[in-house]
Every structure is written in structure tokens, then in C-alpha cells.
């Protein structure tokens, strides 16, 4: 699993047929879907956190739960996550 990070985003390459193990809800205000729970079955549970938004999969914007479903489970998926910006962080000032 490839991991690249900047201050407010993480990009993961998810191998085919990987158990995501995430509970999500749509973020009507900012777009994307928000992680509400990271289950023990999540392959990358040590990387993502509750509150992160999934903004794109394979460079296609995720606007709702429907965009989240895999079209081809045998394909490598690239998921882009946006971390929340907290007021105390340098980005939130």
C-alpha cells in the first residue's frame, strides 16, 4: 500500500479486493464522504482516522455513497483523503 502525505491530505493505493472496513456518511457541505468509524477489519486502520473525508477514488470525485462503490473489485484503487483542518494548526489560523 502506497502512502503519500501532505499537511492536509493522504493518498493511498488500495490493492484489489481489500477490505475497506470503514463506516461513512455523506458530507453535504464540503462534498465527499466522511469516515465515521474505522473497524478492526480495515486494512489501513493505522493510517486513516475518523473525521477524514474521502474526496476521490481513481481521480473521480466522490460526492455521495454511490460514488464510493467499486466498479471493478479486481482493480487497484487510488483513494484521496482530506484531513480536517483544526483551528490550532498552522493551516487553520
LOSEMI-359719 format. One record per residue: x, y, z of N, C-alpha, C in turn. Coordinates in nm, 3 decimals, padded with zeros to 5 digits. Last residue first. Layout:
! LOSEMI-359719
SITE      n_xx      n_yy      n_zz     ca_xx     ca_yy     ca_zz      c_xx      c_yy      c_zz
SITE         X         Y         Z         X         Y         Z         X         Y         Z
...
***
This chain:
! LOSEMI-359719
SITE      n_xx      n_yy      n_zz     ca_xx     ca_yy     ca_zz      c_xx      c_yy      c_zz
SITE   -00.520    02.882    01.098   -00.510    03.017    01.156   -00.556    03.123    01.062
SITE   -00.507    02.628    00.995   -00.636    02.677    01.041   -00.634    02.817    01.099
SITE   -00.248    02.559    00.939   -00.339    02.580    00.826   -00.470    02.644    00.869
SITE   -00.130    02.518    01.189   -00.084    02.631    01.108   -00.177    02.660    00.991
SITE   -00.401    02.438    01.422   -00.294    02.400    01.329   -00.250    02.523    01.250
SITE   -00.615    02.509    01.571   -00.484    02.526    01.634   -00.369    02.494    01.539
SITE   -00.837    02.440    01.415   -00.805    02.583    01.436   -00.667    02.604    01.495
SITE   -00.772    02.178    01.184   -00.810    02.223    01.318   -00.763    02.367    01.338
SITE   -00.899    02.031    00.906   -00.805    02.134    00.950   -00.856    02.188    01.083
SITE   -00.922    01.682    00.836   -00.983    01.806    00.885   -00.875    01.903    00.929
SITE   -00.778    01.552    00.535   -00.781    01.557    00.681   -00.851    01.686    00.724
SITE   -00.897    01.377    00.266   -00.867    01.511    00.317   -00.881    01.508    00.468
SITE   -00.780    01.117    00.056   -00.844    01.155    00.182   -00.802    01.298    00.217
SITE   -00.818    00.926   -00.229   -00.764    01.050   -00.175   -00.848    01.092   -00.054
SITE   -00.726    00.611   -00.352   -00.821    00.691   -00.275   -00.751    00.812   -00.217
SITE   -00.708    00.404   -00.616   -00.633    00.512   -00.552   -00.736    00.602   -00.485
SITE   -00.715    00.054   -00.656   -00.790    00.178   -00.639   -00.701    00.281   -00.570
SITE   -00.669   -00.207   -00.884   -00.606   -00.123   -00.783   -00.685    00.007   -00.775
SITE   -00.939   -00.431   -00.953   -00.852   -00.321   -00.993   -00.792   -00.251   -00.870
SITE   -01.137   -00.607   -00.897   -01.006   -00.663   -00.927   -00.902   -00.557   -00.961
SITE   -01.379   -00.477   -00.872   -01.310   -00.516   -00.749   -01.171   -00.575   -00.772
SITE   -01.488   -00.214   -01.040   -01.414   -00.336   -01.071   -01.333   -00.377   -00.947
SITE   -01.629   -00.023   -00.904   -01.683   -00.070   -01.031   -01.616   -00.201   -01.071
SITE   -01.704    00.016   -00.564   -01.603   -00.026   -00.663   -01.672   -00.076   -00.790
SITE   -01.871    00.301   -00.432   -01.871    00.159   -00.467   -01.771    00.128   -00.578
SITE   -01.881    00.576   -00.407   -01.786    00.503   -00.324   -01.772    00.357   -00.365
SITE   -02.084    00.697   -00.532   -01.953    00.709   -00.594   -01.849    00.622   -00.525
SITE   -02.287    00.654   -00.343   -02.290    00.580   -00.470   -02.155    00.584   -00.541
SITE   -02.240    00.837   -00.141   -02.210    00.696   -00.115   -02.206    00.615   -00.244
SITE   -02.103    01.127   -00.314   -02.204    01.056   -00.237   -02.159    00.911   -00.216
SITE   -01.886    01.230   -00.437   -01.985    01.326   -00.387   -02.090    01.259   -00.300
SITE   -01.566    01.200   -00.526   -01.667    01.127   -00.450   -01.761    01.231   -00.391
SITE   -01.411    01.244   -00.845   -01.463    01.299   -00.719   -01.571    01.211   -00.657
SITE   -01.164    01.031   -00.956   -01.304    01.068   -00.979   -01.358    01.121   -00.847
SITE   -00.913    00.926   -00.909   -00.922    01.062   -00.963   -01.064    01.103   -01.003
SITE   -00.973    00.693   -00.766   -00.922    00.684   -00.904   -00.939    00.816   -00.978
SITE   -01.181    00.877   -00.572   -01.135    00.740   -00.593   -01.097    00.731   -00.740
SITE   -01.184    01.156   -00.342   -01.182    01.098   -00.477   -01.134    00.953   -00.473
SITE   -01.232    01.214   -00.075   -01.269    01.313   -00.175   -01.265    01.260   -00.318
SITE   -01.324    01.128    00.230   -01.275    01.063    00.109   -01.325    01.150   -00.005
SITE   -01.223    01.299    00.524   -01.315    01.291    00.410   -01.248    01.215    00.297
SITE   -01.188    01.210    00.870   -01.128    01.235    00.739   -01.235    01.221    00.631
SITE   -01.332    01.123    01.087   -01.337    01.265    01.054   -01.271    01.300    00.922
SITE   -01.110    00.874    01.201   -01.247    00.925    01.199   -01.241    01.075    01.172
SITE   -00.823    00.813    00.989   -00.887    00.844    01.117   -01.031    00.888    01.095
SITE   -00.568    00.593    00.846   -00.681    00.687    00.838   -00.745    00.706    00.976
SITE   -00.363    00.416    00.943   -00.331    00.534    00.862   -00.443    00.637    00.864
SITE   -00.439    00.188    01.063   -00.336    00.267    01.132   -00.300    00.395    01.056
SITE   -00.614    00.064    00.887   -00.668    00.128    01.007   -00.567    00.214    01.083
SITE   -00.608   -00.061    00.638   -00.523    00.057    00.660   -00.568    00.137    00.782
SITE   -00.794   -00.265    00.648   -00.654   -00.299    00.617   -00.560   -00.183    00.649
SITE   -01.037   -00.304    00.888   -00.982   -00.211    00.790   -00.833   -00.239    00.772
SITE   -01.131   -00.453    01.096   -01.109   -00.523    00.969   -01.049   -00.433    00.861
SITE   -01.185   -00.274    01.298   -01.065   -00.357    01.310   -01.031   -00.427    01.179
SITE   -01.312    00.030    01.140   -01.326   -00.101    01.204   -01.192   -00.174    01.211
SITE   -01.367    00.350    01.194   -01.263    00.266    01.133   -01.266    00.134    01.208
SITE   -01.635    00.571    01.131   -01.580    00.461    01.212   -01.476    00.386    01.129
SITE   -01.680    00.778    00.965   -01.741    00.787    01.097   -01.693    00.675    01.191
SITE   -01.544    00.968    00.713   -01.526    00.844    00.788   -01.583    00.864    00.928
SITE   -01.748    01.128    00.475   -01.668    01.138    00.596   -01.662    01.002    00.665
SITE   -01.729    01.195    00.127   -01.789    01.120    00.237   -01.693    01.125    00.355
SITE   -01.781    01.489   -00.077   -01.712    01.368   -00.035   -01.791    01.294    00.071
SITE   -01.869    01.817    00.049   -01.854    01.714   -00.054   -01.776    01.596   -00.002
SITE   -01.925    02.001    00.242   -01.793    02.008    00.179   -01.775    01.911    00.064
SITE   -02.204    01.951    00.299   -02.147    02.085    00.297   -02.017    02.093    00.217
SITE   -02.259    01.680    00.303   -02.336    01.766    00.211   -02.273    01.904    00.196
SITE   -02.095    01.408    00.325   -02.072    01.544    00.374   -02.136    01.639    00.275
SITE   -02.226    01.088    00.405   -02.206    01.194    00.307   -02.185    01.327    00.378
SITE   -02.036    00.858    00.601   -02.159    00.934    00.579   -02.126    01.046    00.481
SITE   -01.909    00.525    00.671   -01.901    00.659    00.612   -02.037    00.726    00.612
SITE   -01.694    00.288    00.810   -01.830    00.341    00.808   -01.818    00.485    00.760
SITE   -01.467    00.055    00.667   -01.497    00.192    00.707   -01.647    00.213    00.711
SITE   -01.344   -00.170    00.550   -01.370   -00.166    00.693   -01.396   -00.026    00.745
SITE   -01.224   -00.264    00.308   -01.211   -00.124    00.349   -01.239   -00.109    00.498
SITE   -01.036   -00.528    00.208   -01.146   -00.494    00.299   -01.128   -00.350    00.343
SITE   -00.940   -00.546   -00.131   -00.904   -00.509    00.005   -01.030   -00.478    00.085
SITE   -00.953   -00.609   -00.403   -01.026   -00.693   -00.306   -00.986   -00.668   -00.162
SITE   -00.640   -00.460   -00.496   -00.770   -00.520   -00.530   -00.822   -00.608   -00.417
SITE   -00.493   -00.211   -00.273   -00.487   -00.332   -00.357   -00.627   -00.387   -00.386
SITE   -00.495    00.131   -00.288   -00.562    00.019   -00.221   -00.558   -00.102   -00.313
SITE   -00.291    00.385   -00.223   -00.319    00.290   -00.330   -00.371    00.164   -00.260
SITE   -00.380    00.696   -00.082   -00.348    00.555   -00.063   -00.378    00.478   -00.190
SITE   -00.293    01.011    00.027   -00.333    00.934   -00.090   -00.286    00.791   -00.069
SITE   -00.397    01.273    00.233   -00.328    01.145    00.224   -00.380    01.073    00.101
SITE   -00.366    01.618    00.331   -00.423    01.510    00.253   -00.333    01.386    00.255
SITE   -00.244    01.828    00.469   -00.387    01.805    00.488   -00.447    01.697    00.400
SITE    00.032    01.820    00.428   -00.020    01.864    00.557   -00.166    01.829    00.577
SITE    00.065    01.507    00.255    00.097    01.648    00.268    00.039    01.690    00.402
SITE    00.182    01.178    00.179    00.111    01.272    00.266    00.157    01.414    00.243
SITE    00.125    00.860    00.048    00.189    00.990    00.030    00.113    01.090    00.114
SITE    00.167    00.521    00.034    00.113    00.629    00.115    00.193    00.755    00.089
SITE    00.072    00.209   -00.099    00.150    00.331   -00.112    00.085    00.442   -00.031
SITE    00.084   -00.117    00.000    00.000    00.000    00.000    00.089    00.124    00.000
***
